[in-house]
Amino acid sequence: MSEVSTASGVGRVTLYKHFATREVLLEAVVRRAIADTDDALSELSLDTGPVEDALKRLVRTSWPILDRHRKVRTVALTAIGHEALRAHHDPAFRHVDQLIARGQDTGAFRSDLSRAWLTAVFYAILHAAADEVDAGRLTSDAAADSLIQTLLATLRPARQRPTPKSS
């Protein structure tokens, strides 16, 4: 908390007046980051145009936000736990859920798996990219393209997936 007060230019007493504990401060930061994400995704018109193009817009908008908040995510996982952090994401992930529903309705996305599962997979893959960037195995610049290719391969119905080349 003392580092936060120094970095923000407010005294510790003032900081503690607004945020009684580190966890309360962290939850406020997480809520703000998710609200910013929700706002950004709300502006994307994900219900128009081809579903795959909408998915690309969604990833290209959400990845930089997650990338900026990777360290917050790491701290939040430890401090408030995976389930609480996932629950905070519900407002932003309604966009993913709605896009997957549209993709399933149009046949662009697989319907043999539930929308809830595919939304969870999207969440997991997005956060796996953050973990890979943190570990130095993926660059931030390459992450969006990697995410798009991985998600499209995961979401497309089997008949639309490219067949693997045999060796």
C-alpha positions as CSV (number, residue, x, y, z in Angstrom):
1,M,0.0,0.0,0.0
2,S,2.9,2.4,0.7
3,E,4.2,1.8,-2.8
4,V,0.7,2.5,-4.3
5,S,0.4,5.7,-2.2
6,T,3.9,6.9,-3.4
7,A,3.2,6.1,-7.0
8,S,-0.2,7.7,-7.0
9,G,1.0,10.8,-5.1
10,V,-1.4,10.5,-2.2
11,G,-0.6,9.9,1.4
12,R,-1.1,6.5,3.0
13,V,-3.8,7.8,5.3
14,T,-5.8,9.1,2.3
15,L,-5.3,5.8,0.5
16,Y,-6.4,3.7,3.5
17,K,-9.4,6.1,3.9
18,H,-10.7,4.9,0.5
19,F,-9.3,1.4,0.5
20,A,-9.1,-0.3,3.9
21,T,-7.0,-3.2,2.7
22,R,-4.8,-4.2,-0.3
23,E,-7.6,-6.6,-1.4
24,V,-10.2,-3.9,-1.4
25,L,-7.9,-1.7,-3.5
26,L,-7.2,-4.7,-5.8
27,E,-10.9,-5.5,-6.3
28,A,-11.5,-1.8,-7.2
29,V,-8.7,-1.9,-9.8
30,V,-10.1,-5.2,-11.2
31,R,-13.6,-3.8,-11.4
32,R,-12.4,-0.7,-13.2
33,A,-10.3,-2.7,-15.7
34,I,-13.4,-5.0,-16.4
35,A,-15.6,-1.9,-16.8
36,D,-13.2,-0.4,-19.2
37,T,-13.1,-3.6,-21.2
38,D,-16.9,-3.8,-21.2
39,D,-17.1,-0.2,-22.5
40,A,-14.6,-0.9,-25.2
41,L,-16.4,-4.1,-26.3
42,S,-19.8,-2.4,-26.3
43,E,-18.6,-0.1,-29.0
44,L,-17.6,-2.9,-31.4
45,S,-21.0,-3.7,-32.9
46,L,-20.3,-7.4,-32.6
47,D,-23.8,-8.2,-33.8
48,T,-23.1,-6.9,-37.3
49,G,-21.0,-8.3,-40.2
50,P,-19.5,-11.8,-40.5
51,V,-19.1,-13.5,-37.1
52,E,-15.4,-14.3,-37.8
53,D,-14.7,-10.6,-38.4
54,A,-16.5,-9.7,-35.2
55,L,-14.4,-12.3,-33.3
56,K,-11.2,-10.7,-34.8
57,R,-12.4,-7.2,-33.7
58,L,-13.2,-8.6,-30.2
59,V,-9.7,-10.1,-29.8
60,R,-7.9,-7.1,-31.3
61,T,-9.7,-4.9,-28.8
62,S,-9.6,-7.1,-25.7
63,W,-6.0,-8.4,-25.9
64,P,-4.3,-5.0,-25.5
65,I,-6.5,-4.3,-22.5
66,L,-5.6,-7.6,-20.9
67,D,-1.9,-7.1,-21.9
68,R,-1.9,-3.7,-20.0
69,H,-3.4,-5.4,-16.9
70,R,-1.4,-8.6,-16.9
71,K,0.4,-7.8,-13.6
72,V,-2.9,-6.9,-12.0
73,R,-4.3,-10.2,-13.1
74,T,-1.3,-12.1,-11.6
75,V,-1.7,-10.3,-8.3
76,A,-5.5,-10.7,-8.3
77,L,-5.2,-14.5,-8.9
78,T,-3.2,-14.8,-5.7
79,A,-5.1,-12.2,-3.6
80,I,-8.7,-12.8,-4.5
81,G,-8.6,-16.2,-6.2
82,H,-9.5,-17.6,-9.6
83,E,-13.3,-17.9,-9.0
84,A,-13.7,-14.3,-7.7
85,L,-11.6,-13.0,-10.6
86,R,-13.6,-15.0,-13.1
87,A,-16.9,-13.7,-11.6
88,H,-15.6,-10.1,-12.1
89,H,-15.3,-10.8,-15.8
90,D,-19.0,-11.7,-16.3
91,P,-20.0,-8.2,-17.6
92,A,-17.3,-8.2,-20.3
93,F,-17.8,-11.8,-21.2
94,R,-21.4,-11.4,-22.0
95,H,-20.1,-10.0,-25.3
96,V,-18.2,-13.2,-25.9
97,D,-21.3,-15.3,-25.0
98,Q,-23.5,-13.3,-27.4
99,L,-21.0,-13.5,-30.2
100,I,-20.7,-17.3,-29.7
101,A,-24.5,-17.6,-29.7
102,R,-24.7,-15.7,-33.0
103,G,-22.0,-17.8,-34.5
104,Q,-23.8,-21.0,-33.4
105,D,-27.1,-19.7,-34.8
106,T,-25.5,-18.9,-38.2
107,G,-23.5,-22.1,-38.3
108,A,-20.2,-20.3,-38.3
109,F,-19.3,-21.7,-34.9
110,R,-19.7,-25.3,-33.7
111,S,-22.9,-26.2,-31.9
112,D,-21.8,-29.6,-30.6
113,L,-20.5,-27.9,-27.5
114,S,-22.4,-25.6,-25.2
115,R,-22.1,-21.8,-25.5
116,A,-21.2,-21.7,-21.8
117,W,-18.3,-24.1,-22.4
118,L,-17.1,-22.2,-25.5
119,T,-17.2,-18.9,-23.5
120,A,-15.1,-20.6,-20.8
121,V,-12.6,-21.8,-23.4
122,F,-12.4,-18.3,-24.8
123,Y,-11.6,-17.0,-21.4
124,A,-9.0,-19.7,-20.7
125,I,-7.3,-19.2,-24.1
126,L,-7.1,-15.4,-23.7
127,H,-5.6,-15.8,-20.2
128,A,-3.2,-18.5,-21.3
129,A,-1.8,-16.0,-23.8
130,A,-1.2,-13.6,-20.9
131,D,0.6,-16.4,-19.0
132,E,2.7,-17.2,-22.1
133,V,3.7,-13.5,-22.5
134,D,4.6,-13.3,-18.8
135,A,6.8,-16.4,-19.2
136,G,8.5,-15.0,-22.3
137,R,7.3,-17.7,-24.6
138,L,5.0,-15.4,-26.6
139,T,5.4,-11.7,-27.4
140,S,2.6,-9.2,-26.8
141,D,2.7,-8.2,-30.4
142,A,2.2,-11.8,-31.6
143,A,-0.5,-12.7,-29.1
144,A,-3.5,-11.2,-30.9
145,D,-2.8,-13.1,-34.1
146,S,-2.1,-16.3,-32.2
147,L,-5.3,-15.9,-30.2
148,I,-7.4,-15.3,-33.4
149,Q,-6.0,-18.4,-35.1
150,T,-6.4,-20.6,-32.0
151,L,-9.9,-19.4,-31.3
152,L,-11.1,-19.7,-34.9
153,A,-9.7,-23.3,-35.0
154,T,-11.5,-24.0,-31.8
155,L,-14.8,-22.4,-32.6
156,R,-15.3,-23.5,-36.3
157,P,-17.4,-26.5,-36.9
158,A,-15.4,-29.6,-37.9
159,R,-16.4,-29.3,-41.5
160,Q,-14.9,-25.9,-41.7
161,R,-11.6,-26.7,-40.0
162,P,-8.5,-27.2,-42.2
163,T,-7.3,-30.8,-42.3
164,P,-3.9,-31.3,-40.8
165,K,-1.1,-32.1,-43.3
166,S,0.3,-35.6,-42.9
167,S,4.1,-36.0,-42.6
